[in-house]
Amino acid sequence: MHHDLKGDTERVLGFPISYLMDRKTINIGKSQIGFIDVIIEPSFHAFAHVAEIPGILEQVKQNKEDWGQTISHYEEMMEKENEFLTSASTTPLKSPIQNRGLLTDINISTAGLFCNEI
C-alpha cells in the first residue's frame, strides 16, 4: 500500500514516520476495526434514524467481524516485513515478502528507498 511506502521513505530519510504509515507497527485489520468503531458504526446508527436501509447495520457488523479474522494474517505479515527491514542494509535487496498483498521489489540504498511492483 502507498501508506507503507510513505512510511518506508520517511524511515530511510530519517524523518518521523507519519501516523498509520509504519508497516512495522500498524496492523491493517486492527486499524480497520478502529475505523469502523469510531467512524462507520456511529455514522450508520445515526443514519438509520433518518432512513431505513434493510440490513445495513448487520453488514457493518459483518464487515467488522471479517476484518477481525484478518488480524493474525497481518501480524504474520508484519513479522516478515520487520525481519526483512531489519536485515536491510545499503545494498539492494529483493524482498521475499508480499507488500500487503502486492509482491514488491524493494531497493534500499543510502540515496533512498524505491519500491516497484513486479
Residue, then its C-alpha position, 0 to 999 in steps of 0.5 A: m500500500h502507498h501508506d507503507l511506502k510513505g512510511d518506508t521513505e520517511r524511515v530511510l530519510g530519517f524523518p518521523i514516520s507519519y501516523l498509520m504509515d509504519r508497516k512495522t507497527i500498524n496492523i491493517g485489520k486492527s486499524q480497520i476495526g478502529f475505523i469502523d468503531v469510531i467512524i462507520e458504526p456511529s455514522f450508520h446508527a445515526f443514519a438509520h434514524v433518518a432512513e431505513i436501509p434493510g440490513i445495513l447495520e448487520q453488514v457493518k457488523q459483518n464487515k467488522e467481524d471479517w476484518g477481525q479474522t484478518i488480524s493474525h494474517y497481518e501480524e504474520m505479515m508484519e513479522k516478515e516485513n520487520e525481519f526483512l527491514t531489519s536485515a536491510s542494509t545499503t545494498p539492494l535487496k529483493s524482498p521475499i515478502q508480499n507488500r500487503g498483498l502486492l509482491t514488491d521489489i524493494n531497493i534500499s540504498t543510502a540515496g533512498l528507498f524505491c519500491n516497484e511492483i513486479 
